Amino acid sequence: MLGLDLDDPDEAVVRFAFDAAQRRAAWLRVVHGWSLPVSHGYGAAMDVGLNEELAGRIR
């Protein structure tokens, strides 16, 4: 498993993960996470464009 920082990917770490998986003939799962923007109070409406914005960042 490779935890990937999308803002600052480390090429050496990515290469190591792929090489290690290949040597073991194993699957490599790549994951990343992010924090949702803070809402202003309980039940606050989410930004309707948030999904599109996050999807664009991932691409």
C-alpha distance matrix in Angstrom:
0.0 3.8 6.6 9.4 13.1 15.2 18.3 17.5 14.6 14.6 15.2 14.8 11.3 10.3 12.4 11.1 7.5 9.5 12.0 10.1 8.8 12.4 14.1 12.7 13.4 10.1 8.5 5.6 4.7 5.8 7.4 10.6 13.5 17.1 20.3 23.0 26.4 28.7 31.4 34.9 35.8 35.0 35.1 35.1 34.6 31.4 31.7 32.2 30.5 27.3 25.2 26.5 25.9 22.2 21.7 23.4 21.3 18.1 19.8
3.8 0.0 3.8 6.0 9.6 11.8 14.8 13.8 10.9 11.0 11.8 11.9 8.3 7.3 10.2 9.5 6.4 8.7 11.6 10.7 10.1 13.3 15.2 14.8 15.5 12.7 10.8 7.2 6.2 4.7 6.2 8.5 11.8 15.2 18.5 21.4 24.5 27.0 29.9 33.4 34.6 34.3 34.4 34.1 33.5 30.1 30.1 30.7 28.7 25.6 23.8 24.7 23.7 20.2 19.9 21.1 18.6 15.7 17.5
6.6 3.8 0.0 3.8 6.7 9.5 12.2 11.6 9.6 10.5 12.4 13.0 9.5 9.0 12.6 12.2 9.7 12.2 15.1 14.2 13.9 17.1 19.0 18.5 19.3 16.3 14.2 10.6 8.6 6.0 5.1 5.7 8.5 11.7 15.0 18.1 21.0 23.5 26.5 29.9 31.2 31.1 31.4 30.9 30.5 27.2 27.2 28.2 26.3 22.9 21.6 22.7 21.3 17.8 18.1 19.4 16.5 14.0 16.5
9.4 6.0 3.8 0.0 3.8 5.9 8.9 8.4 6.3 8.2 10.1 11.7 8.9 7.9 11.7 12.4 10.5 12.3 15.4 15.5 15.3 17.9 20.2 20.3 20.7 18.1 15.7 12.0 10.2 6.6 6.0 5.2 8.4 10.9 14.5 17.4 20.0 22.8 25.8 29.3 31.0 31.2 31.3 30.4 29.7 26.2 25.7 26.6 24.3 21.2 19.9 20.6 18.9 15.6 15.9 16.5 13.5 11.3 13.5
13.1 9.6 6.7 3.8 0.0 3.8 5.5 5.5 5.1 7.9 10.7 12.7 10.6 10.2 13.9 14.9 13.6 15.5 18.5 18.8 18.9 21.4 23.5 23.9 24.4 21.8 19.5 15.8 13.9 10.2 8.8 6.4 8.2 9.5 12.8 15.7 17.8 20.6 23.8 27.1 29.1 29.7 30.1 28.8 28.3 24.8 24.1 25.3 22.9 19.8 19.2 19.7 17.4 14.4 15.4 15.5 12.0 10.8 13.4
15.2 11.8 9.5 5.9 3.8 0.0 3.8 5.6 5.6 9.3 11.4 14.3 12.8 11.5 15.0 16.7 15.5 16.6 19.8 20.6 20.4 22.4 25.0 25.5 25.5 23.1 20.4 16.8 14.9 11.1 9.9 7.3 9.0 9.6 13.0 15.2 17.0 20.2 23.2 26.5 28.8 29.5 29.5 27.9 26.9 23.3 22.1 23.1 20.3 17.5 16.8 16.7 14.4 11.8 12.5 12.1 8.6 7.7 9.9
18.3 14.8 12.2 8.9 5.5 3.8 0.0 3.8 6.4 9.7 12.3 15.2 14.2 13.7 17.0 18.7 18.0 19.4 22.2 23.2 23.4 25.4 27.8 28.5 28.8 26.5 24.0 20.3 18.5 14.7 13.3 10.4 11.1 10.6 13.3 15.5 16.5 19.6 22.8 25.8 28.4 29.6 29.8 27.9 27.1 23.6 22.2 23.6 20.7 18.0 18.1 17.8 14.9 12.9 14.3 13.2 9.5 10.0 12.1
17.5 13.8 11.6 8.4 5.5 5.6 3.8 0.0 3.8 6.4 9.2 11.9 11.3 11.4 14.4 16.0 16.0 17.6 20.0 21.0 21.8 23.7 25.7 26.7 27.4 25.4 23.3 19.6 18.3 14.7 14.0 11.7 13.1 13.3 16.1 18.8 19.9 22.7 26.1 29.1 31.5 32.7 33.1 31.3 30.7 27.3 26.0 27.4 24.5 21.8 21.7 21.4 18.6 16.5 17.6 16.5 12.9 12.9 14.5
14.6 10.9 9.6 6.3 5.1 5.6 6.4 3.8 0.0 3.8 6.1 8.9 8.2 7.6 10.7 12.5 12.4 13.8 16.2 17.5 18.1 19.9 22.0 23.1 23.7 21.8 19.9 16.2 15.4 11.9 12.0 10.7 13.1 14.3 17.6 20.3 22.0 25.0 28.2 31.4 33.7 34.5 34.7 33.2 32.4 28.8 27.7 28.7 25.8 23.1 22.4 22.1 19.8 17.4 17.7 17.0 13.7 12.6 13.9
14.6 11.0 10.5 8.2 7.9 9.3 9.7 6.4 3.8 0.0 3.8 5.5 5.4 6.3 8.7 10.1 10.9 12.6 14.4 15.6 17.0 18.6 20.2 21.7 22.7 21.2 19.9 16.3 16.2 13.2 14.0 13.2 15.8 17.3 20.5 23.5 25.2 28.0 31.4 34.5 36.7 37.5 37.9 36.5 35.9 32.3 31.3 32.4 29.6 26.8 26.1 25.9 23.6 21.1 21.4 20.7 17.5 16.3 17.4
15.2 11.8 12.4 10.1 10.7 11.4 12.3 9.2 6.1 3.8 0.0 3.8 5.5 5.1 6.0 8.5 9.9 10.7 12.1 14.1 15.5 16.4 18.2 20.1 20.9 19.9 18.8 15.5 16.2 13.6 15.2 15.2 18.3 20.0 23.4 26.2 28.1 31.0 34.3 37.5 39.7 40.4 40.6 39.1 38.3 34.6 33.4 34.2 31.2 28.6 27.6 27.0 25.1 22.7 22.4 21.5 18.8 17.2 17.6
14.8 11.9 13.0 11.7 12.7 14.3 15.2 11.9 8.9 5.5 3.8 0.0 3.8 5.5 5.1 6.1 8.7 10.0 10.4 12.0 14.3 15.2 16.2 18.3 19.7 19.0 18.6 15.5 16.7 14.7 16.5 16.9 20.0 22.1 25.4 28.4 30.4 33.2 36.5 39.7 41.7 42.3 42.7 41.5 40.9 37.3 36.3 37.2 34.4 31.6 30.5 30.3 28.4 25.8 25.5 25.0 22.2 20.4 21.0
11.3 8.3 9.5 8.9 10.6 12.8 14.2 11.3 8.2 5.4 5.5 3.8 0.0 3.8 5.4 5.0 6.2 8.7 9.8 10.5 12.3 14.2 15.3 16.7 18.1 16.8 16.2 12.9 13.7 11.7 13.4 14.0 17.1 19.5 22.8 25.9 28.2 30.8 34.2 37.4 39.2 39.5 40.0 39.0 38.5 35.0 34.4 35.3 32.7 29.8 28.6 28.8 27.0 24.0 23.9 23.9 21.0 18.9 20.0
10.3 7.3 9.0 7.9 10.2 11.5 13.7 11.4 7.6 6.3 5.1 5.5 3.8 0.0 3.8 5.5 5.2 6.4 8.6 10.0 10.8 12.4 14.4 15.7 16.4 15.1 13.9 10.6 11.4 9.4 11.7 12.7 16.2 18.8 22.4 25.2 27.6 30.5 33.6 37.0 38.8 39.0 39.1 38.1 37.3 33.7 32.9 33.4 30.8 28.0 26.5 26.4 25.0 22.1 21.5 21.5 18.9 16.5 17.2
12.4 10.2 12.6 11.7 13.9 15.0 17.0 14.4 10.7 8.7 6.0 5.1 5.4 3.8 0.0 3.8 5.5 5.3 6.1 8.5 10.0 10.5 12.2 14.3 15.1 14.6 14.3 11.6 13.4 12.2 15.0 16.4 20.0 22.6 26.2 28.9 31.4 34.3 37.4 40.8 42.6 42.8 42.9 41.9 41.0 37.3 36.4 36.8 34.1 31.4 29.8 29.5 28.2 25.4 24.5 24.4 22.0 19.6 19.7
11.1 9.5 12.2 12.4 14.9 16.7 18.7 16.0 12.5 10.1 8.5 6.1 5.0 5.5 3.8 0.0 3.8 5.5 5.1 6.0 8.5 9.8 10.4 12.3 14.0 13.4 13.7 11.2 13.3 12.6 15.3 17.0 20.4 23.2 26.7 29.7 32.3 35.0 38.1 41.5 43.1 43.1 43.4 42.7 42.0 38.5 37.9 38.5 36.0 33.1 31.5 31.6 30.3 27.3 26.6 26.8 24.3 21.8 22.4
7.5 6.4 9.7 10.5 13.6 15.5 18.0 16.0 12.4 10.9 9.9 8.7 6.2 5.2 5.5 3.8 0.0 3.8 5.5 5.2 6.2 8.6 10.0 10.8 12.1 10.6 10.3 7.5 9.5 9.2 12.1 14.4 17.8 21.0 24.5 27.4 30.2 32.9 35.9 39.4 40.8 40.6 40.7 40.2 39.5 36.0 35.6 36.1 33.8 30.8 29.0 29.3 28.3 25.1 24.3 25.0 22.6 19.7 20.6
9.5 8.7 12.2 12.3 15.5 16.6 19.4 17.6 13.8 12.6 10.7 10.0 8.7 6.4 5.3 5.5 3.8 0.0 3.8 5.5 5.2 6.1 8.7 10.0 10.2 9.5 9.1 6.9 9.7 9.9 13.4 15.9 19.6 22.7 26.4 29.0 31.8 34.8 37.6 41.2 42.6 42.4 42.2 41.6 40.5 36.9 36.4 36.5 34.0 31.4 29.2 29.2 28.5 25.5 24.2 24.7 22.8 19.7 19.9
12.0 11.6 15.1 15.4 18.5 19.8 22.2 20.0 16.2 14.4 12.1 10.4 9.8 8.6 6.1 5.1 5.5 3.8 0.0 3.8 5.5 5.0 6.1 8.7 9.7 10.1 11.1 9.8 13.0 13.5 16.9 19.3 23.0 26.1 29.7 32.4 35.3 38.1 41.0 44.6 46.0 45.8 45.7 45.1 44.2 40.6 40.1 40.2 37.7 35.1 33.0 33.0 32.2 29.2 27.9 28.3 26.4 23.4 23.5
10.1 10.7 14.2 15.5 18.8 20.6 23.2 21.0 17.5 15.6 14.1 12.0 10.5 10.0 8.5 6.0 5.2 5.5 3.8 0.0 3.8 5.4 5.2 6.4 8.5 8.3 9.9 8.9 12.1 13.2 16.3 19.0 22.4 25.8 29.2 32.1 35.1 37.7 40.6 44.1 45.3 44.8 44.9 44.6 44.0 40.5 40.3 40.6 38.4 35.5 33.4 33.8 33.1 29.8 28.8 29.6 27.5 24.4 25.0
8.8 10.1 13.9 15.3 18.9 20.4 23.4 21.8 18.1 17.0 15.5 14.3 12.3 10.8 10.0 8.5 6.2 5.2 5.5 3.8 0.0 3.8 5.5 5.2 5.9 4.9 6.2 5.9 9.5 11.4 14.8 18.0 21.4 24.9 28.4 31.0 34.2 36.8 39.5 43.1 44.2 43.5 43.4 43.2 42.3 38.9 38.8 38.8 36.7 33.9 31.5 32.0 31.6 28.4 27.0 28.1 26.4 23.0 23.5
12.4 13.3 17.1 17.9 21.4 22.4 25.4 23.7 19.9 18.6 16.4 15.2 14.2 12.4 10.5 9.8 8.6 6.1 5.0 5.4 3.8 0.0 3.8 5.4 4.9 6.3 8.1 8.6 12.3 14.1 17.7 20.8 24.4 27.8 31.4 33.9 37.0 39.8 42.4 46.1 47.3 46.7 46.3 46.1 45.0 41.5 41.1 40.9 38.6 36.1 33.6 33.7 33.5 30.4 28.7 29.6 28.1 24.7 24.7
14.1 15.2 19.0 20.2 23.5 25.0 27.8 25.7 22.0 20.2 18.2 16.2 15.3 14.4 12.2 10.4 10.0 8.7 6.1 5.2 5.5 3.8 0.0 3.8 5.6 7.7 10.6 11.3 15.0 16.9 20.3 23.3 26.8 30.2 33.7 36.4 39.5 42.2 44.9 48.5 49.6 49.0 48.9 48.7 47.8 44.4 44.2 44.1 41.9 39.3 36.8 37.1 36.7 33.6 32.1 33.0 31.3 28.0 28.1
12.7 14.8 18.5 20.3 23.9 25.5 28.5 26.7 23.1 21.7 20.1 18.3 16.7 15.7 14.3 12.3 10.8 10.0 8.7 6.4 5.2 5.4 3.8 0.0 3.8 5.2 8.7 10.2 13.6 16.2 19.4 22.7 26.0 29.6 32.9 35.5 38.8 41.3 43.9 47.5 48.4 47.5 47.3 47.5 46.7 43.3 43.4 43.4 41.5 38.7 36.2 36.8 36.6 33.3 31.8 33.1 31.5 28.1 28.5
13.4 15.5 19.3 20.7 24.4 25.5 28.8 27.4 23.7 22.7 20.9 19.7 18.1 16.4 15.1 14.0 12.1 10.2 9.7 8.5 5.9 4.9 5.6 3.8 0.0 3.8 7.0 9.5 13.0 15.8 19.2 22.7 26.1 29.7 33.1 35.4 38.7 41.4 43.8 47.5 48.3 47.4 46.9 47.0 46.0 42.6 42.6 42.2 40.3 37.7 34.9 35.4 35.6 32.4 30.5 31.9 30.7 27.1 27.2
10.1 12.7 16.3 18.1 21.8 23.1 26.5 25.4 21.8 21.2 19.9 19.0 16.8 15.1 14.6 13.4 10.6 9.5 10.1 8.3 4.9 6.3 7.7 5.2 3.8 0.0 3.8 6.4 9.6 12.8 15.9 19.5 22.7 26.4 29.7 32.0 35.4 38.0 40.3 44.0 44.8 43.7 43.3 43.5 42.5 39.2 39.4 39.1 37.3 34.7 31.9 32.7 32.8 29.5 27.8 29.5 28.2 24.5 25.0
8.5 10.8 14.2 15.7 19.5 20.4 24.0 23.3 19.9 19.9 18.8 18.6 16.2 13.9 14.3 13.7 10.3 9.1 11.1 9.9 6.2 8.1 10.6 8.7 7.0 3.8 0.0 3.8 6.5 9.8 12.9 16.6 19.8 23.4 26.7 28.8 32.3 34.9 37.1 40.9 41.6 40.6 40.0 40.1 39.0 35.7 35.8 35.4 33.7 31.1 28.2 29.0 29.3 26.0 24.2 26.0 24.8 21.2 21.7
5.6 7.2 10.6 12.0 15.8 16.8 20.3 19.6 16.2 16.3 15.5 15.5 12.9 10.6 11.6 11.2 7.5 6.9 9.8 8.9 5.9 8.6 11.3 10.2 9.5 6.4 3.8 0.0 3.8 6.4 9.8 13.3 16.7 20.3 23.7 25.9 29.3 32.0 34.4 38.1 39.1 38.3 37.9 37.8 36.8 33.4 33.3 33.2 31.3 28.5 26.0 26.7 26.6 23.2 21.8 23.3 21.8 18.3 19.0
4.7 6.2 8.6 10.2 13.9 14.9 18.5 18.3 15.4 16.2 16.2 16.7 13.7 11.4 13.4 13.3 9.5 9.7 13.0 12.1 9.5 12.3 15.0 13.6 13.0 9.6 6.5 3.8 0.0 3.8 6.5 10.2 13.3 17.0 20.3 22.4 25.9 28.5 30.8 34.5 35.4 34.6 34.1 34.1 33.1 29.7 29.9 29.8 28.1 25.2 22.7 23.7 23.6 20.1 18.9 20.8 19.3 15.7 17.0
5.8 4.7 6.0 6.6 10.2 11.1 14.7 14.7 11.9 13.2 13.6 14.7 11.7 9.4 12.2 12.6 9.2 9.9 13.5 13.2 11.4 14.1 16.9 16.2 15.8 12.8 9.8 6.4 3.8 0.0 3.8 7.0 10.6 14.0 17.6 19.8 23.0 25.9 28.4 32.1 33.3 32.7 32.4 32.0 31.0 27.5 27.4 27.5 25.5 22.6 20.4 21.2 20.7 17.2 16.3 17.9 16.0 12.6 14.1
7.4 6.2 5.1 6.0 8.8 9.9 13.3 14.0 12.0 14.0 15.2 16.5 13.4 11.7 15.0 15.3 12.1 13.4 16.9 16.3 14.8 17.7 20.3 19.4 19.2 15.9 12.9 9.8 6.5 3.8 0.0 3.8 6.9 10.5 13.9 16.2 19.6 22.3 24.8 28.4 29.6 29.0 28.8 28.5 27.7 24.3 24.4 24.8 23.1 19.9 17.9 19.2 18.5 14.8 14.5 16.5 14.4 11.3 13.7
10.6 8.5 5.7 5.2 6.4 7.3 10.4 11.7 10.7 13.2 15.2 16.9 14.0 12.7 16.4 17.0 14.4 15.9 19.3 19.0 18.0 20.8 23.3 22.7 22.7 19.5 16.6 13.3 10.2 7.0 3.8 0.0 3.8 7.0 10.6 13.1 16.2 19.0 21.7 25.3 26.7 26.6 26.5 25.8 25.2 21.7 21.6 22.5 20.6 17.3 15.9 17.2 15.9 12.3 12.8 14.5 11.9 9.4 12.6
13.5 11.8 8.5 8.4 8.2 9.0 11.1 13.1 13.1 15.8 18.3 20.0 17.1 16.2 20.0 20.4 17.8 19.6 23.0 22.4 21.4 24.4 26.8 26.0 26.1 22.7 19.8 16.7 13.3 10.6 6.9 3.8 0.0 3.7 7.0 9.7 12.9 15.4 18.2 21.7 23.1 22.9 23.0 22.4 22.0 18.7 19.0 20.2 18.8 15.1 14.3 16.2 14.7 11.1 12.6 14.6 11.9 10.3 14.0
17.1 15.2 11.7 10.9 9.5 9.6 10.6 13.3 14.3 17.3 20.0 22.1 19.5 18.8 22.6 23.2 21.0 22.7 26.1 25.8 24.9 27.8 30.2 29.6 29.7 26.4 23.4 20.3 17.0 14.0 10.5 7.0 3.7 0.0 3.8 6.5 9.3 12.0 14.9 18.4 20.1 20.4 20.6 19.6 19.3 16.0 16.1 17.9 16.5 12.7 12.7 14.7 12.7 9.4 12.0 13.6 10.8 10.5 14.3
20.3 18.5 15.0 14.5 12.8 13.0 13.3 16.1 17.6 20.5 23.4 25.4 22.8 22.4 26.2 26.7 24.5 26.4 29.7 29.2 28.4 31.4 33.7 32.9 33.1 29.7 26.7 23.7 20.3 17.6 13.9 10.6 7.0 3.8 0.0 3.8 6.4 8.5 11.5 14.9 16.5 16.9 17.5 16.5 16.7 13.8 14.4 16.7 15.9 12.1 13.0 15.5 13.4 10.7 13.8 15.5 13.1 13.4 17.1
23.0 21.4 18.1 17.4 15.7 15.2 15.5 18.8 20.3 23.5 26.2 28.4 25.9 25.2 28.9 29.7 27.4 29.0 32.4 32.1 31.0 33.9 36.4 35.5 35.4 32.0 28.8 25.9 22.4 19.8 16.2 13.1 9.7 6.5 3.8 0.0 3.8 6.3 8.6 12.3 13.9 14.3 14.4 13.1 13.0 10.0 10.8 13.2 12.8 9.2 10.5 13.3 11.6 9.5 12.9 14.8 13.1 13.8 17.3
26.4 24.5 21.0 20.0 17.8 17.0 16.5 19.9 22.0 25.2 28.1 30.4 28.2 27.6 31.4 32.3 30.2 31.8 35.3 35.1 34.2 37.0 39.5 38.8 38.7 35.4 32.3 29.3 25.9 23.0 19.6 16.2 12.9 9.3 6.4 3.8 0.0 3.8 6.3 9.6 12.1 13.4 13.7 11.6 11.7 9.1 9.4 12.6 12.3 9.1 11.7 14.0 11.7 10.8 14.5 15.7 14.1 15.8 19.0
28.7 27.0 23.5 22.8 20.6 20.2 19.6 22.7 25.0 28.0 31.0 33.2 30.8 30.5 34.3 35.0 32.9 34.8 38.1 37.7 36.8 39.8 42.2 41.3 41.4 38.0 34.9 32.0 28.5 25.9 22.3 19.0 15.4 12.0 8.5 6.3 3.8 0.0 3.8 6.6 8.8 10.6 11.7 9.8 11.1 9.6 10.8 14.4 14.9 12.1 14.8 17.3 15.3 14.5 18.1 19.4 17.9 19.5 22.8
31.4 29.9 26.5 25.8 23.8 23.2 22.8 26.1 28.2 31.4 34.3 36.5 34.2 33.6 37.4 38.1 35.9 37.6 41.0 40.6 39.5 42.4 44.9 43.9 43.8 40.3 37.1 34.4 30.8 28.4 24.8 21.7 18.2 14.9 11.5 8.6 6.3 3.8 0.0 3.8 5.9 7.7 8.4 6.0 7.8 7.3 9.3 12.8 14.2 12.1 14.9 17.5 16.2 15.9 19.3 20.7 19.8 21.4 24.5
34.9 33.4 29.9 29.3 27.1 26.5 25.8 29.1 31.4 34.5 37.5 39.7 37.4 37.0 40.8 41.5 39.4 41.2 44.6 44.1 43.1 46.1 48.5 47.5 47.5 44.0 40.9 38.1 34.5 32.1 28.4 25.3 21.7 18.4 14.9 12.3 9.6 6.6 3.8 0.0 3.8 7.1 8.4 6.0 8.7 9.6 11.4 14.9 16.7 15.1 18.1 20.6 19.2 19.3 22.7 23.9 23.1 25.0 27.9
35.8 34.6 31.2 31.0 29.1 28.8 28.4 31.5 33.7 36.7 39.7 41.7 39.2 38.8 42.6 43.1 40.8 42.6 46.0 45.3 44.2 47.3 49.6 48.4 48.3 44.8 41.6 39.1 35.4 33.3 29.6 26.7 23.1 20.1 16.5 13.9 12.1 8.8 5.9 3.8 0.0 3.8 6.3 5.6 9.3 11.0 13.7 16.8 19.0 17.4 20.0 22.8 21.8 21.6 24.8 26.5 25.7 27.2 30.3
35.0 34.3 31.1 31.2 29.7 29.5 29.6 32.7 34.5 37.5 40.4 42.3 39.5 39.0 42.8 43.1 40.6 42.4 45.8 44.8 43.5 46.7 49.0 47.5 47.4 43.7 40.6 38.3 34.6 32.7 29.0 26.6 22.9 20.4 16.9 14.3 13.4 10.6 7.7 7.1 3.8 0.0 3.8 5.6 9.1 11.0 14.3 16.9 19.5 17.8 19.8 23.0 22.5 22.0 24.9 27.0 26.4 27.5 30.6
35.1 34.4 31.4 31.3 30.1 29.5 29.8 33.1 34.7 37.9 40.6 42.7 40.0 39.1 42.9 43.4 40.7 42.2 45.7 44.9 43.4 46.3 48.9 47.3 46.9 43.3 40.0 37.9 34.1 32.4 28.8 26.5 23.0 20.6 17.5 14.4 13.7 11.7 8.4 8.4 6.3 3.8 0.0 3.8 6.3 8.8 12.3 14.3 17.3 16.0 17.8 21.0 21.0 20.7 23.3 25.6 25.5 26.5 29.3
35.1 34.1 30.9 30.4 28.8 27.9 27.9 31.3 33.2 36.5 39.1 41.5 39.0 38.1 41.9 42.7 40.2 41.6 45.1 44.6 43.2 46.1 48.7 47.5 47.0 43.5 40.1 37.8 34.1 32.0 28.5 25.8 22.4 19.6 16.5 13.1 11.6 9.8 6.0 6.0 5.6 5.6 3.8 0.0 3.8 6.4 9.4 11.9 14.7 13.7 16.1 18.9 18.6 18.8 21.6 23.4 23.4 24.8 27.5
34.6 33.5 30.5 29.7 28.3 26.9 27.1 30.7 32.4 35.9 38.3 40.9 38.5 37.3 41.0 42.0 39.5 40.5 44.2 44.0 42.3 45.0 47.8 46.7 46.0 42.5 39.0 36.8 33.1 31.0 27.7 25.2 22.0 19.3 16.7 13.0 11.7 11.1 7.8 8.7 9.3 9.1 6.3 3.8 0.0 3.8 6.6 8.4 11.6 11.2 13.4 16.0 16.1 16.8 19.2 21.0 21.5 23.0 25.3
31.4 30.1 27.2 26.2 24.8 23.3 23.6 27.3 28.8 32.3 34.6 37.3 35.0 33.7 37.3 38.5 36.0 36.9 40.6 40.5 38.9 41.5 44.4 43.3 42.6 39.2 35.7 33.4 29.7 27.5 24.3 21.7 18.7 16.0 13.8 10.0 9.1 9.6 7.3 9.6 11.0 11.0 8.8 6.4 3.8 0.0 3.8 6.0 8.6 7.5 9.9 12.5 12.6 13.0 15.5 17.3 17.7 19.2 21.6
31.7 30.1 27.2 25.7 24.1 22.1 22.2 26.0 27.7 31.3 33.4 36.3 34.4 32.9 36.4 37.9 35.6 36.4 40.1 40.3 38.8 41.1 44.2 43.4 42.6 39.4 35.8 33.3 29.9 27.4 24.4 21.6 19.0 16.1 14.4 10.8 9.4 10.8 9.3 11.4 13.7 14.3 12.3 9.4 6.6 3.8 0.0 3.8 5.5 5.3 8.5 10.1 9.9 11.3 13.8 14.9 15.6 17.6 19.6
32.2 30.7 28.2 26.6 25.3 23.1 23.6 27.4 28.7 32.4 34.2 37.2 35.3 33.4 36.8 38.5 36.1 36.5 40.2 40.6 38.8 40.9 44.1 43.4 42.2 39.1 35.4 33.2 29.8 27.5 24.8 22.5 20.2 17.9 16.7 13.2 12.6 14.4 12.8 14.9 16.8 16.9 14.3 11.9 8.4 6.0 3.8 0.0 3.8 5.6 7.3 8.5 9.7 11.5 12.9 14.2 15.8 17.5 18.9
30.5 28.7 26.3 24.3 22.9 20.3 20.7 24.5 25.8 29.6 31.2 34.4 32.7 30.8 34.1 36.0 33.8 34.0 37.7 38.4 36.7 38.6 41.9 41.5 40.3 37.3 33.7 31.3 28.1 25.5 23.1 20.6 18.8 16.5 15.9 12.8 12.3 14.9 14.2 16.7 19.0 19.5 17.3 14.7 11.6 8.6 5.5 3.8 0.0 3.8 5.7 5.4 6.2 8.7 10.1 10.8 12.5 14.5 15.7
27.3 25.6 22.9 21.2 19.8 17.5 18.0 21.8 23.1 26.8 28.6 31.6 29.8 28.0 31.4 33.1 30.8 31.4 35.1 35.5 33.9 36.1 39.3 38.7 37.7 34.7 31.1 28.5 25.2 22.6 19.9 17.3 15.1 12.7 12.1 9.2 9.1 12.1 12.1 15.1 17.4 17.8 16.0 13.7 11.2 7.5 5.3 5.6 3.8 0.0 3.8 5.5 5.1 6.1 8.5 9.8 10.6 12.3 14.3
25.2 23.8 21.6 19.9 19.2 16.8 18.1 21.7 22.4 26.1 27.6 30.5 28.6 26.5 29.8 31.5 29.0 29.2 33.0 33.4 31.5 33.6 36.8 36.2 34.9 31.9 28.2 26.0 22.7 20.4 17.9 15.9 14.3 12.7 13.0 10.5 11.7 14.8 14.9 18.1 20.0 19.8 17.8 16.1 13.4 9.9 8.5 7.3 5.7 3.8 0.0 3.8 5.5 5.2 6.0 8.5 9.9 10.6 12.3
26.5 24.7 22.7 20.6 19.7 16.7 17.8 21.4 22.1 25.9 27.0 30.3 28.8 26.4 29.5 31.6 29.3 29.2 33.0 33.8 32.0 33.7 37.1 36.8 35.4 32.7 29.0 26.7 23.7 21.2 19.2 17.2 16.2 14.7 15.5 13.3 14.0 17.3 17.5 20.6 22.8 23.0 21.0 18.9 16.0 12.5 10.1 8.5 5.4 5.5 3.8 0.0 3.8 5.5 5.1 6.1 8.7 9.9 10.6
25.9 23.7 21.3 18.9 17.4 14.4 14.9 18.6 19.8 23.6 25.1 28.4 27.0 25.0 28.2 30.3 28.3 28.5 32.2 33.1 31.6 33.5 36.7 36.6 35.6 32.8 29.3 26.6 23.6 20.7 18.5 15.9 14.7 12.7 13.4 11.6 11.7 15.3 16.2 19.2 21.8 22.5 21.0 18.6 16.1 12.6 9.9 9.7 6.2 5.1 5.5 3.8 0.0 3.8 5.5 5.1 6.3 8.8 10.1
22.2 20.2 17.8 15.6 14.4 11.8 12.9 16.5 17.4 21.1 22.7 25.8 24.0 22.1 25.4 27.3 25.1 25.5 29.2 29.8 28.4 30.4 33.6 33.3 32.4 29.5 26.0 23.2 20.1 17.2 14.8 12.3 11.1 9.4 10.7 9.5 10.8 14.5 15.9 19.3 21.6 22.0 20.7 18.8 16.8 13.0 11.3 11.5 8.7 6.1 5.2 5.5 3.8 0.0 3.8 5.4 5.1 6.3 8.8
21.7 19.9 18.1 15.9 15.4 12.5 14.3 17.6 17.7 21.4 22.4 25.5 23.9 21.5 24.5 26.6 24.3 24.2 27.9 28.8 27.0 28.7 32.1 31.8 30.5 27.8 24.2 21.8 18.9 16.3 14.5 12.8 12.6 12.0 13.8 12.9 14.5 18.1 19.3 22.7 24.8 24.9 23.3 21.6 19.2 15.5 13.8 12.9 10.1 8.5 6.0 5.1 5.5 3.8 0.0 3.8 5.4 5.1 6.3
23.4 21.1 19.4 16.5 15.5 12.1 13.2 16.5 17.0 20.7 21.5 25.0 23.9 21.5 24.4 26.8 25.0 24.7 28.3 29.6 28.1 29.6 33.0 33.1 31.9 29.5 26.0 23.3 20.8 17.9 16.5 14.5 14.6 13.6 15.5 14.8 15.7 19.4 20.7 23.9 26.5 27.0 25.6 23.4 21.0 17.3 14.9 14.2 10.8 9.8 8.5 6.1 5.1 5.4 3.8 0.0 3.8 5.4 5.2
21.3 18.6 16.5 13.5 12.0 8.6 9.5 12.9 13.7 17.5 18.8 22.2 21.0 18.9 22.0 24.3 22.6 22.8 26.4 27.5 26.4 28.1 31.3 31.5 30.7 28.2 24.8 21.8 19.3 16.0 14.4 11.9 11.9 10.8 13.1 13.1 14.1 17.9 19.8 23.1 25.7 26.4 25.5 23.4 21.5 17.7 15.6 15.8 12.5 10.6 9.9 8.7 6.3 5.1 5.4 3.8 0.0 3.8 5.5
18.1 15.7 14.0 11.3 10.8 7.7 10.0 12.9 12.6 16.3 17.2 20.4 18.9 16.5 19.6 21.8 19.7 19.7 23.4 24.4 23.0 24.7 28.0 28.1 27.1 24.5 21.2 18.3 15.7 12.6 11.3 9.4 10.3 10.5 13.4 13.8 15.8 19.5 21.4 25.0 27.2 27.5 26.5 24.8 23.0 19.2 17.6 17.5 14.5 12.3 10.6 9.9 8.8 6.3 5.1 5.4 3.8 0.0 3.8
19.8 17.5 16.5 13.5 13.4 9.9 12.1 14.5 13.9 17.4 17.6 21.0 20.0 17.2 19.7 22.4 20.6 19.9 23.5 25.0 23.5 24.7 28.1 28.5 27.2 25.0 21.7 19.0 17.0 14.1 13.7 12.6 14.0 14.3 17.1 17.3 19.0 22.8 24.5 27.9 30.3 30.6 29.3 27.5 25.3 21.6 19.6 18.9 15.7 14.3 12.3 10.6 10.1 8.8 6.3 5.2 5.5 3.8 0.0
